[in-house]
Amino acid sequence: MRNYQDLVRRVDALCDTIGARLQGHLACRKGCDACCLHLSLFQVEAAVVAKAIKALPAFQRLKLRERAKNALHDGPCPLLEDHVCLIYQVRPMICRTHGLPILTRIDGDAQVDFCPENCQELTSLSGDMIIDLDRLNTALATINALYLRESDEVDPSRRQFMSEIILDVTE
């Protein structure tokens, strides 16, 4: 887990730096949850999420279990309660970067994307204000593989939807 925690610290520092540089151009705030979708996670992140869910008060776990039972794979994240993430402090990597400018490659073409509510008045972004999502995902996949070497899980490509994690933990 140390590798994962180190990656979280580095990504949080990067996001903080980008957020500071884009101050006044980001609409993201507590309660803004349009990008909080039902995700699937690598096992290393699923373990972190499961631990956080186990630590929630019993009444919250019961409500969460009911939401998870009805969660759609293309719907909102079941961890949202009153437009706030119940495990925000340990949210997955993708949630940490949501809304900020990200670089992806689709069929070899580089594309920059960000929340349409953000950066509306900007005409350009410098490279140090953009998160390379492919590079981040490669690092996360590598850390997941290292984590799996030390666990009982044998399938490195296995991912779990948030609802599956919730249902497993709240049985």
Buried (B, 14 or more C-beta within 10 A) or exposed (E): BEBBEEBBEEBEEBBEEBBEEBEEBBEBEEEBBBBBBBBBBBBBBBBBBBEBBEEBEEEBBEBBBEBBEEBEEEEBBBBBEEEEBBBEEBBBBBBBBBBBBBBBEEEEEEEBEBBEBBBEEEEEBEEEBBBBBEEBBEBBBEBBEBBBEEEEBEEEEBBBBBBBBBBEBBE
